[in-house]
Amino acid sequence: MKKIGILFGQENSFPQAFVDRVNSKNESGISAEFVSIDKVVQGDPTEYAVIIDRISQDVPFYRAYLKNAALTGTAVINNPFWWSADEKFFNNCLATRLNVPVPKTVLLPSKERPDDTNENSFRNLKMMDWDYIFNYIGFPAYMKPHSGGGWKSVYKVYNADDLWQKFGETGQLVMMLQEEIVFDDYFRCYCIGGTDVRIMPYEPRNPHHLRYAAEPKTSGEAYKKLMTTVKNYVIALNQALGYDFNTVEFAVRDGIPYAIDFCNPAPDADIYSVGQENFEWVVEAAANMAIARAKAQVPGKDNLTWGSYIKSSAHGRVMPSTDSSDSVETKAEPVKSKKADEKPKKKEAAKAGKADSKETPKAKKEKKAK
């Protein structure tokens, strides 16, 4: 029997619905339950073929448990090694390589020095070019932690003086300053299993329970084209990052979808906030993905999902790229020099010449007869 476990915290509706949905499918040799932990011994495998992680971002003990589980063969969703390394500023940098539009963004050093450092720890850091930064980003702007979530320590800043005042509250947090996108439409998109996408109109300015009640302003052919572009961008980002379960948010300005937030590996899936239809979709998609991963899981092997960024880097390949007209599988090929191309062609021509010069006996007789 292969077990699928779900590790969670304070949420209620999704974990139970997920377990019930997996078990209702009556897949031979597969069952689902809440993860139960009574000991964690180094190098010892868990009893789970798959674990859906919904809480380890807040509980370091769980994160260490999941890394040990992954190392011994459990397919952990999402990959705990990548999730530990990932952060929002890097994601924005990666998006620029994928040709996915993102707001202009710069990284700011922390207001306060990290513990156990002094002025000598920052001898490589010059005075920041604030004039350039303010001209590049513009005001109003958003200042937010380079790594974090849940709208914690997010500030809207209206001018330089406002920024200095709010920056003084950030302590040792490393912050990003980001261009404000005044949007016409906004979408939040589930992506499950790397390719299964649900695009949801979303209004982040509404109270939490009303954010999914928005109606898109774009319509007709423009809306269809926008949805295709958004879906392509969602898949490209998630495949590059290697997330099995994530949400991506887009703010649409002048018809262009800008990826605002795409590092949500434990996204909200509560029925009372996402609504019945979205809840039904995410439960079904998550259950199907978990079952497929359980069937594919090989005990004792690496059963994690690794993004194309990691795989491309490991093999020295060029990162995949996409735009609104590309399929997500499109990959940028390295440019070859003309000289490199000429050598094989010369060799091929030489071989062809030799082949032509070698006449068969029959051909020689026919030649003499003529």
N, C-alpha and C positions, 0 to 999 in steps of 0.2 A: 504493500500500500504506500503510495506517495502522498505525503501531506503538504497542503498549502496552508501557510500560517499568515495571519495579519497582525502586525505590531502597531499599536495605536495608543493614544492618550485620552484626551477629554471628549473626543467626538463620539457620537452614539449611533446615528442613523446609518452611515455608510459601512462601518465594519460588520455589523450584524447582517445587513442586506447583502454584502459581498459574500460572506460565508454561506448564507442561505441560498444564494444564486448558484454558487459553485456546486454545492451539494445537491441542488434540485436537478442538475443536469445529469446526474447518475453516470458520470464517466467511470468506466471500469478501472479500479485500482487507484482512484484519486478522491481525496476528501479534503475539506477545508475546516479550519478551526482558528480560534484566537491563539496566538503564540503564548506558550507557558514556559517560563525560565526558572529553574531552581538551582542551577549551577552553571558556571562557564569555565571550562578547563582548556588551557591552551592546546590547540591542535586537535581537540575532540570535535567530531562533526555533530550537528544538531539532528533532530528527527525530521526536519523539514526539507522537502525538495525545493520549495519556493517560499520566500517570505516577502510580503508586501510591507514596506516600511513607511509608516505615517507619523513617526514621532522622534526618531533618533536625532534630528536636528536640535532638539531641546534636551536630550538626555545622553550625555557622553558615555555612560555605561552601556546603553543600547547600541551606540555607534561602534564601540569596541567589540561587543557581542556579535554584531552583524559582519564585521570584517573577519572575525574568526570563522563565522559560519560560511562566508563566501570563500574563504581560503580552503575550507574543507569540503566544498562542493555544492552548497546551497545557492540557488539562483536568487539573489537579493535584488529586489526592485524598490528603489533605484540603486545602482552601483554605489556602495558606501565609500569606496576609495575615491571615485570621481566627485561624488557629492561633497566629500570632505575638502577637496581641493578647489572646487568651483566657487566663483564669486561674480558679482554683477559687472564689475568693470571689465574683467576678462571676457565675459559674454558679449559685451558691446564691441570689444576689439575683434572678437571672432566674427560677429555679424558683419563688420566692415569687410572682412575677407570673403564672406559669402555673398556680398552684394545685397544684403538685406538692409534697408534703410533704418537707421537709428538716430536719435537726437544727438546733436553735438554734445560731447561729454569730455570733461577733463578730471584728472585725479588730483586731490588736495592732500598734503601731509596733515597728520593729526595736529590739532590745536595744542595738546599737551604731549610731552615726550612719553614714550612707553616706559614702563617700570624698568629699572636697572640700566637706564641710558642717561647720558649727559650731552653737553654741547659737542664733545669730541665724537660722539656717535653719528653726527650729522655733518661731517666735514665735506662730504660730497654734495650736499644739498645747498644750492644757492638761494638767494632771495627769489621767491616766485615772481614771475612776470605778470603781475596782477592786471596791468593795463591791457596786455595782450589777451589774457583769460577773459576779462570782462567784455572786451570788444568781440571776441570770438563767440562767446556763449550768449551775451545779451541779457537784458532784464525785461520782465521777471524771469526767474529761473528756479530750478529745483535743486536743493542740496539734500543728498541722501547717503547713507552708508554704502561703501563700495561692496560690502558683503553683509547681507542681512535680509530681512523680509518683514511681512506683517505691518507695513507702513510705520515701523518704529523709527524714530529720529529722522523723519522726513520733513523738510522745511521748504516753504515757498519764500523766496527772497526777492525783494522788489528793487533794491539798489545796493551799492557797495556798503553803505552804513548799516543797512538791514542785515547784510551778509555777515559783517564783522560781529554784530550783536549775537546773531544766532550761532555763528561758528564758535563763539565763546562757550556755548552750552554743550559742545560735542565731545569734550574731554579727549580721550585717546582714540576715538573712532577715526578711521580713515574715511574721508568723505569724497563723493563725486559732486561736481557742479554740472548740471545738465540743462540744456536748452528746453524751454517750455514749448510743447506742441499744442497750439490752440486747435482742437480737433473738431471735425464735423461729425464723425462717427467714431465709436470705440467698440472693440471686440475683445472678448476673452475666449481663448481656444484651448480645449482639452486636446492633448495628443497622447494616445495610449498605444503602446507597442511600436512606436516609431512612425507609423503610417496612418493610424485610425484617428481622424480629426473631427471634432465637433466645434463649429464656430458659433459663438453665442453673443448677440448684442449685449452690451454692458455699459452701465453708466456709473463710473467710479465716484461721481459727486453726489449720488443718491445715498440715503441711509442703507446700511448693509443689506437688509432684507429686501430692498427694492432695486438693487443694482442690476439684477437680471431681467427686470421688467421693461427694459428700454426697447424702443423700436428704431431700426436703422433709418437714416435720412436718405441714404443713397438708394436708388431704385433702378429697375429696368436692366438694360444691357450693361450699364456701368456697374450695377451691383453684382451681376454675374461675373464680370471680369475681375472685380475687386475680390470676390470670394475665391476665385481660382488663384489669384496672386497670394492672398493671405494663406490659403492652404499650402501652397508651394513653400512659402516662407516658414510656416510652422514645421513642416516635415524636414526642410533643410536644416533648421536650427536644432531640432531634436535629434536628428541623425548625426549631426556634427558633435553635439554634446553627449550623446549616448544615453539620453533619458528614456526610460520605458513609460513613465507616468509623469506628466508635466502639464503646466498651462503656459500659454504665451499670450501677452496682451499687446494690442495694436491700437494706436491713435491714428486716425485717418485725417490728414490735412491736404486739401487740394487734390484729393483722389489718391494720394500716396500713403500706404500704411507704414507707419513707423513702429518698429518693435520697441516697446517701452519696458516690459518686464518679462523675462523668459527664463527665470531661474526659480521655479515653483514646484520642486519635486514632491511636495506633500500638499497639493492644492486643495482648497476647500471643496468638499463633496457632500456637504450637509443638505438634506432635502429641503430644509426650511430657508436656506439662502439661495441655492441654485435652482430650486423649483422642481416639480415632479418630472417633467419631460427630460430635463438635463440629468436629473438624478438617475432616472431609468437608463438613460444612455450610458452613463459612466459606470454604473454597476454591471451592466451587461458586457461592456467592452473590457472592463477590468477582469471580470470572471473568465471571459474567453481567452484573454491574454495569459492569465495565470495558469489555466489548464494547458494551453499550448506550451508554456515554459516548463511545466511539470513533466509533460510527455517527452520534451526534448532534453531534460536534465540528465546528466551523466554523473553518478555518484563519484566524489573524489576529484572531479575535474573543475576547470574554470567555467562556470555557467553564467558569468556576468555579461552584461552588454557594455561594450566599449565603443565610444563614439568614433566617427570617422576622423576627427581631429587627432585622437590618440593613435589610431591605426595608421593614418597617413604619416604622422610624425615618426612613428616607429620604423616605417619602411622608406622614409625619405621621399614620400610622394607629395604632390601638390594638393592642397585642400580643394574639396568640391566647391563649386560656385553655382549660384542661381540668380536669375532675375525674373521679372514677370513673364518673360517669353520662354524661359528655359524649363525643362523638366528637372526634377530634383536630382535625377541621376547624373545630370551633366557634370563632367569633370574638366577642369582646366588642364590642358596638356602642357608639359614643359616645352619651351621654344627651343628648337634644334638649330644649330648653325648650318649655313649652306655647305661649309666644308665637310661637316660630319655627314651630311646627306650625300655629298658627291662621291665619297669613297665607295660605299656599297654599290652605287650606280655604275662606277667604273669597273668594279669587280664583276658585276652582272654582265656588263657589255663585253668584257674580256672572255668570260665563260661562254657567252652566246657566240662570239667570234670563233672560238676553238671548236664549238659544237658544229658550226657551219662548215669549218674547214675539213672536218672528218667525214669524208664521203664513204658511203657503203660500197662494197664490191659491185653490186647491181648498178648503182649510179655511175660508177666509173665505166662499166661496159657500155651503158647507154650513151655516155659522153663520146667514147671512141667511135661508136656506130655512126653518130652524127658527123 
